[in-house]
Amino acid sequence: MPVETPHNDLLKFRLNFSESNLAEMHMVLDESIRKALRGFLNLRIAKVCNTFEKHPLMHYHFTPEIFIQLQGTTEFILPKERLVVKPGDVCILPSGVPHRESIYKEQGAFRNMVIAFYRNTVSVHFACEASPGKPDIEVIEFFYAPNILQLEDLANTLIQSFHSITPARDTAIRGLSTAFFSFIRNLVDTGNEDFNSETGKIFQVKWLVREQLSNPELSVKSIATKLSCSADYLSHLFHQSTGEKLIPYIQRKRIESAKLALETTPLYISEIAWSSGFADPAYFARIFKRFTGKTPQAYREHLDEKRRKQEETPKTVYTDRDVFSMGHPIRKRRKMLLF
């Protein structure tokens, strides 16, 4: 959930994360697993439509988001539907689906837990009402997830199964939701990312870059203004602390976002440029080639060719007999083939 946060307080969200927050996170995930196992998990999953379209007052993400409602109500407004999420409900917004949200307090309180994906990172935060009808982050933590693609695939398969009409639909949903929340529960216990130890403005800079990546106005100056310091000071501090200059860091993160979009979406190159914070597609192509050695189109064609070759790889491999690829036997020597 991208939120309109008072960015000077971002570090406070991390430092305020306590053992009681972690215990609550465990409790919420354990309860979700118990409900999923028994088939009692009340899922609210948006339909996959109008993906990657621009709609007034709405935004979208390249990866799914999962909301677990704890108190109060969240209403998600999408181009063709509305989802009302009550306490105990789990809402999943598929990647690319435009949306905005409003919240309503019940018995004087609103609270939910949100799971989001980044590259090799899962973020989990608790949200509360920051201003009338608007949610904001209360506390947040990040967890290193080397299996992030498998987690995203699991969430996407759950979304697809939810909207399917098959005899085994309910069984599939029960198994997939149990597996998903179990993986997240294990991740919370074991995941640790290097920047968890970072403090002060360096963490705030990285958070701002993550949250504002699609904003073409993102710059060293705009970040410095939000953090109440000069651009020169911030550039020097970031370079001294990380060994990387801030402008190349922003560009690298934008290119990583673009690569993910090229790998996982059918968006046009110009749309990927815009979603990654580049107002000029030609400039985007130049920066992309500088980082990857390929133009965006060539990079996508390379991915397509790589996938095609993987599909032609033998499906069954034995140590001492014929190996079959696409139905044609190929004689191999007596040795194990490793893929």
KELUMZA-502224 format. One record per residue (C-alpha): residue number from 1; residue in one letter; chain; x, y, z. Coordinates in Angstrom, 2 decimals. Example, Ala and Ser with C-alpha at 12.3 -4.5 7.8 and 13.67 -1.06 7.14 Angstrom:
2
     i   aa   ch        xx        yy        zz
     1    a    A     12.30     -4.50      7.80
     2    s    A     13.67     -1.06      7.14
***
This chain:
339
     i   aa   ch        xx        yy        zz
     1    m    A      0.00      0.00      0.00
     2    p    A      1.74      3.23     -1.06
     3    v    A      0.76      5.71      1.62
     4    e    A      0.97      9.47      1.95
     5    t    A      3.40      9.45      4.85
     6    p    A      5.10     12.30      6.72
     7    h    A      8.47     11.15      5.41
     8    n    A     10.55     12.81      8.15
     9    d    A      9.01     10.25     10.53
    10    l    A      9.88      7.17      8.47
    11    l    A     12.73      6.09     10.71
    12    k    A     10.40      6.33     13.69
    13    f    A      8.27      3.53     12.20
    14    r    A     11.29      1.21     12.20
    15    l    A     12.61      2.18     15.61
    16    n    A      9.16      1.79     17.14
    17    f    A      8.91     -1.79     15.91
    18    s    A      9.01     -3.80     19.12
    19    e    A      8.80     -7.33     20.43
    20    s    A      5.09     -6.77     21.02
    21    n    A      4.67     -5.87     17.33
    22    l    A      6.51     -9.03     16.35
    23    a    A      4.35    -11.07     18.71
    24    e    A      1.23     -9.55     17.17
    25    m    A      2.55    -10.35     13.70
    26    h    A      3.05    -13.98     14.74
    27    m    A     -0.45    -14.10     16.21
    28    v    A     -2.09    -12.67     13.06
    29    l    A     -0.22    -15.06     10.76
    30    d    A     -0.88    -18.08     13.00
    31    e    A     -4.60    -17.26     13.05
    32    s    A     -4.60    -16.91      9.24
    33    i    A     -2.92    -20.32      8.92
    34    r    A     -5.46    -21.95     11.27
    35    k    A     -8.39    -20.48      9.34
    36    a    A     -6.85    -21.48      5.99
    37    l    A     -6.32    -25.07      7.15
    38    r    A     -9.97    -25.36      8.19
    39    g    A    -11.29    -23.60      5.10
    40    f    A    -12.61    -20.66      7.17
    41    l    A    -10.39    -17.93      5.71
    42    n    A    -12.66    -15.20      4.33
    43    l    A    -10.88    -14.06      1.19
    44    r    A    -11.71    -10.92     -0.76
    45    i    A     -9.69    -10.96     -3.99
    46    a    A    -10.02     -8.32     -6.69
    47    k    A    -10.67     -9.36    -10.26
    48    v    A     -7.72     -9.14    -12.63
    49    c    A     -8.95     -6.44    -15.02
    50    n    A     -7.99     -2.94    -16.20
    51    t    A     -4.42     -3.85    -15.32
    52    f    A     -1.72     -1.18    -15.64
    53    e    A     -4.24      1.47    -16.69
    54    k    A     -4.12      5.06    -15.44
    55    h    A     -7.22      6.06    -13.47
    56    p    A     -7.73      9.32    -11.56
    57    l    A     -6.85      9.10     -7.87
    58    m    A     -5.82      5.45     -8.27
    59    h    A     -2.47      3.69     -8.29
    60    y    A     -1.19      0.18     -8.97
    61    h    A      1.81     -2.04     -8.19
    62    f    A      3.86     -4.56    -10.13
    63    t    A      3.35     -7.21     -7.43
    64    p    A      0.34     -8.38     -5.36
    65    e    A     -0.54     -6.84     -1.98
    66    i    A     -2.16     -8.73      0.89
    67    f    A     -4.26     -6.96      3.55
    68    i    A     -5.36     -8.66      6.79
    69    q    A     -8.09     -6.58      8.43
    70    l    A     -7.81     -6.42     12.22
    71    q    A    -10.12     -3.57     13.25
    72    g    A    -12.47     -1.25     11.38
    73    t    A    -13.26     -1.50      7.66
    74    t    A    -11.29     -0.86      4.49
    75    e    A    -13.11     -0.11      1.24
    76    f    A    -11.10     -0.63     -1.95
    77    i    A    -12.41      1.23     -4.97
    78    l    A    -11.36     -0.30     -8.29
    79    p    A    -12.34      0.60    -11.88
    80    k    A    -15.13     -2.00    -12.04
    81    e    A    -15.80     -3.10     -8.46
    82    r    A    -15.64     -2.25     -4.78
    83    l    A    -14.33     -4.54     -2.07
    84    v    A    -15.45     -4.03      1.53
    85    v    A    -13.02     -5.69      3.94
    86    k    A    -14.19     -6.35      7.49
    87    p    A    -12.25     -7.54     10.58
    88    g    A    -10.99    -11.07     10.00
    89    d    A    -11.11    -10.72      6.21
    90    v    A     -8.06    -11.12      3.98
    91    c    A     -7.96     -8.98      0.84
    92    i    A     -5.55     -9.53     -2.06
    93    l    A     -5.01     -6.94     -4.77
    94    p    A     -3.44     -8.49     -7.88
    95    s    A     -0.49     -6.81     -9.56
    96    g    A     -1.35     -4.02    -11.96
    97    v    A     -4.92     -3.50    -10.73
    98    p    A     -5.63      0.24    -10.18
    99    h    A     -7.20      1.06     -6.83
   100    r    A     -7.68      3.57     -4.04
   101    e    A     -8.87      2.96     -0.51
   102    s    A    -10.92      4.51      2.25
   103    i    A    -11.13      3.38      5.84
   104    y    A    -13.85      3.44      8.47
   105    k    A    -13.37      3.10     12.19
   106    e    A    -15.55      0.76     14.20
   107    q    A    -15.72      1.17     17.97
   108    g    A    -13.17      3.95     17.62
   109    a    A    -10.36      1.98     16.00
   110    f    A     -8.88      1.00     12.63
   111    r    A     -5.97     -1.36     12.11
   112    n    A     -4.73     -3.79      9.47
   113    m    A     -1.58     -5.70      8.56
   114    v    A     -0.20     -5.38      5.04
   115    i    A      2.21     -7.71      3.23
   116    a    A      4.01     -6.37      0.17
   117    f    A      6.80     -7.59     -2.11
   118    y    A      9.97     -5.90     -3.27
   119    r    A     12.94     -7.41     -5.06
   120    n    A     14.29    -10.03     -2.62
   121    t    A     12.35     -8.37      0.21
   122    v    A      8.99     -8.77      1.89
   123    s    A      7.68     -5.84      3.93
   124    v    A      5.09     -6.28      6.67
   125    h    A      3.52     -3.27      8.31
   126    f    A      0.68     -2.39     10.61
   127    a    A     -1.47      0.54      9.50
   128    c    A     -3.71      2.85     11.52
   129    e    A     -5.82      5.91     10.76
   130    a    A     -3.50      8.88     10.23
   131    s    A     -6.14     11.40      9.15
   132    p    A     -9.92     11.03      8.77
   133    g    A    -10.56      8.16      6.36
   134    k    A     -6.89      7.76      5.41
   135    p    A     -4.55      4.92      6.52
   136    d    A     -0.87      5.31      7.31
   137    i    A      2.00      3.17      8.52
   138    e    A      2.25      2.68     12.26
   139    v    A      5.26      0.32     12.33
   140    i    A      7.03     -1.56      9.54
   141    e    A      9.66     -4.28      9.21
   142    f    A     11.48     -5.82      6.24
   143    f    A     12.45     -9.46      5.72
   144    y    A     15.01    -10.85      3.31
   145    a    A     13.31    -13.30      0.93
   146    p    A     15.60    -15.14     -1.51
   147    n    A     12.53    -17.09     -2.68
   148    i    A     10.54    -13.94     -3.46
   149    l    A      9.53    -15.12     -6.94
   150    q    A      8.06    -18.33     -5.53
   151    l    A      6.06    -16.31     -3.00
   152    e    A      4.73    -14.04     -5.74
   153    d    A      3.88    -17.07     -7.90
   154    l    A      2.04    -18.61     -4.95
   155    a    A      0.01    -15.43     -4.44
   156    n    A     -0.75    -15.19     -8.16
   157    t    A     -1.85    -18.83     -8.30
   158    l    A     -4.14    -18.23     -5.32
   159    i    A     -5.67    -15.25     -7.14
   160    q    A     -6.21    -17.34    -10.27
   161    s    A     -7.72    -20.25     -8.34
   162    f    A    -10.07    -17.96     -6.41
   163    h    A    -11.64    -16.70     -9.65
   164    s    A    -11.81    -20.14    -11.30
   165    i    A    -14.84    -22.44    -11.45
   166    t    A    -13.54    -26.00    -11.02
   167    p    A    -14.49    -28.98     -8.84
   168    a    A    -11.26    -28.69     -6.85
   169    r    A    -11.41    -24.88     -6.42
   170    d    A    -12.04    -24.85     -2.66
   171    t    A     -9.37    -27.48     -1.99
   172    a    A     -6.86    -25.53     -4.07
   173    i    A     -7.66    -22.28     -2.24
   174    r    A     -7.29    -24.01      1.13
   175    g    A     -3.89    -25.48      0.23
   176    l    A     -2.52    -22.37     -1.48
   177    s    A     -3.58    -19.95      1.27
   178    t    A     -2.19    -22.27      3.96
   179    a    A      1.12    -22.52      2.11
   180    f    A      1.34    -18.78      1.49
   181    f    A      0.80    -17.69      5.09
   182    s    A      3.04    -20.49      6.35
   183    f    A      5.87    -19.26      4.12
   184    i    A      5.38    -15.70      5.37
   185    r    A      5.34    -16.95      8.98
   186    n    A      8.65    -18.75      8.46
   187    l    A     10.07    -15.68      6.76
   188    v    A      9.19    -13.48      9.71
   189    d    A     11.14    -15.86     11.96
   190    t    A     14.20    -16.23      9.73
   191    g    A     14.35    -13.34      7.26
   192    n    A     16.80    -10.53      7.81
   193    e    A     17.89     -7.95      5.30
   194    d    A     21.17     -6.07      5.45
   195    f    A     19.52     -2.66      5.63
   196    n    A     17.70     -3.69      8.80
   197    s    A     20.78     -2.47     10.66
   198    e    A     20.84      0.90      8.93
   199    t    A     19.70      3.94     10.83
   200    g    A     19.09      7.59     10.25
   201    k    A     18.91      9.22      6.87
   202    i    A     20.35      6.29      4.89
   203    f    A     17.38      4.11      5.70
   204    q    A     15.02      7.03      5.03
   205    v    A     16.64      7.65      1.64
   206    k    A     16.25      4.02      0.58
   207    w    A     12.65      3.96      1.73
   208    l    A     11.85      7.17     -0.15
   209    v    A     13.43      5.83     -3.32
   210    r    A     11.39      2.63     -3.05
   211    e    A      8.12      4.48     -2.45
   212    q    A      8.67      7.28     -4.99
   213    l    A     10.32      5.25     -7.75
   214    s    A      7.60      5.95    -10.32
   215    n    A      7.67      9.68     -9.61
   216    p    A      9.67     11.43    -12.39
   217    e    A     10.27     14.34     -9.99
   218    l    A     12.25     12.11     -7.60
   219    s    A     15.72     13.59     -7.24
   220    v    A     18.49     14.17     -4.72
   221    k    A     17.09     17.64     -4.13
   222    s    A     13.52     16.44     -3.53
   223    i    A     14.72     13.75     -1.10
   224    a    A     16.95     16.24      0.72
   225    t    A     14.03     18.65      1.07
   226    k    A     11.87     15.94      2.66
   227    l    A     14.70     15.05      5.03
   228    s    A     15.44     18.68      5.95
   229    c    A     19.04     18.74      4.76
   230    s    A     21.00     20.00      1.77
   231    a    A     21.40     17.97     -1.41
   232    d    A     25.20     18.17     -1.19
   233    y    A     25.22     16.89      2.39
   234    l    A     22.85     14.04      1.55
   235    s    A     24.86     12.99     -1.51
   236    h    A     28.09     12.97      0.50
   237    l    A     26.51     11.04      3.41
   238    f    A     24.95      8.43      1.14
   239    h    A     28.19      7.89     -0.82
   240    q    A     30.26      7.70      2.36
   241    s    A     27.86      5.21      3.99
   242    t    A     27.11      2.93      1.02
   243    g    A     29.99      3.39     -1.42
   244    e    A     27.46      4.27     -4.13
   245    k    A     26.46      7.72     -5.32
   246    l    A     22.82      8.59     -4.83
   247    i    A     21.87      9.45     -8.42
   248    p    A     23.25      6.14     -9.81
   249    y    A     21.47      4.35     -6.92
   250    i    A     18.14      5.89     -7.94
   251    q    A     18.78      4.98    -11.57
   252    r    A     19.79      1.43    -10.64
   253    k    A     16.60      0.92     -8.62
   254    r    A     14.52      2.28    -11.49
   255    i    A     16.22     -0.07    -13.94
   256    e    A     15.62     -3.01    -11.55
   257    s    A     11.94     -2.04    -11.51
   258    a    A     11.91     -1.86    -15.31
   259    k    A     13.60     -5.27    -15.62
   260    l    A     10.96     -6.77    -13.35
   261    a    A      8.23     -5.24    -15.52
   262    l    A      9.86     -6.57    -18.69
   263    e    A     10.07    -10.02    -17.11
   264    t    A      6.55    -10.19    -15.72
   265    t    A      4.22     -7.87    -17.68
   266    p    A      3.16     -7.32    -21.30
   267    l    A      3.43     -3.52    -20.94
   268    y    A      4.74     -1.41    -23.80
   269    i    A      8.27     -0.07    -23.37
   270    s    A      6.92      3.48    -23.04
   271    e    A      4.54      2.34    -20.26
   272    i    A      7.38      0.64    -18.40
   273    a    A      9.46      3.80    -18.73
   274    w    A      6.67      5.86    -17.19
   275    s    A      5.99      3.34    -14.40
   276    s    A      9.70      3.31    -13.53
   277    g    A      9.92      7.09    -13.23
   278    f    A     11.24      8.03    -16.67
   279    a    A      9.22     10.74    -18.42
   280    d    A     11.18     10.28    -21.68
   281    p    A     11.23      6.74    -23.19
   282    a    A     14.32      7.54    -25.27
   283    y    A     16.25      8.61    -22.17
   284    f    A     14.98      5.48    -20.40
   285    a    A     16.32      3.31    -23.23
   286    r    A     19.76      4.95    -22.98
   287    i    A     19.97      4.48    -19.21
   288    f    A     18.66      0.92    -19.48
   289    k    A     21.35      0.02    -22.01
   290    r    A     24.03      1.65    -19.86
   291    f    A     23.10     -0.67    -16.96
   292    t    A     22.29     -3.87    -18.84
   293    g    A     24.18     -3.66    -22.12
   294    k    A     20.89     -4.12    -24.01
   295    t    A     18.00     -1.95    -25.08
   296    p    A     14.70     -2.68    -23.32
   297    q    A     13.36     -4.39    -26.45
   298    a    A     16.51     -6.49    -26.86
   299    y    A     16.36     -7.42    -23.17
   300    r    A     12.77     -8.61    -23.54
   301    e    A     13.64    -10.59    -26.68
   302    h    A     16.56    -12.17    -24.78
   303    l    A     14.15    -13.22    -22.00
   304    d    A     11.72    -14.68    -24.53
   305    e    A     14.50    -16.66    -26.18
   306    k    A     15.74    -17.90    -22.81
   307    r    A     12.24    -19.06    -21.87
   308    r    A     11.85    -20.79    -25.24
   309    k    A     15.09    -22.71    -24.74
   310    q    A     14.04    -23.71    -21.22
   311    e    A     10.82    -25.13    -22.62
   312    e    A     12.87    -27.26    -25.01
   313    t    A     15.02    -28.63    -22.20
   314    p    A     14.48    -32.38    -21.59
   315    k    A     11.59    -32.92    -19.23
   316    t    A     12.79    -36.27    -17.85
   317    v    A     16.47    -37.04    -17.20
   318    y    A     17.80    -40.51    -16.34
   319    t    A     21.36    -41.49    -15.52
   320    d    A     21.57    -44.55    -17.76
   321    r    A     18.97    -44.40    -20.50
   322    d    A     17.41    -42.29    -23.20
   323    v    A     16.55    -38.66    -22.45
   324    f    A     13.40    -37.37    -24.10
   325    s    A     13.04    -33.80    -25.28
   326    m    A      9.82    -32.68    -26.97
   327    g    A      9.06    -36.33    -27.73
   328    h    A     12.34    -37.12    -29.53
   329    p    A     14.79    -39.63    -27.92
   330    i    A     18.38    -38.49    -27.56
   331    r    A     21.08    -41.05    -26.69
   332    k    A     23.22    -39.94    -23.74
   333    r    A     26.26    -41.46    -22.09
   334    r    A     25.97    -43.10    -18.68
   335    k    A     26.27    -40.05    -16.46
   336    m    A     24.01    -37.77    -14.49
   337    l    A     22.88    -34.62    -16.27
   338    l    A     22.56    -31.65    -13.97
   339    f    A     20.32    -28.72    -14.78
***
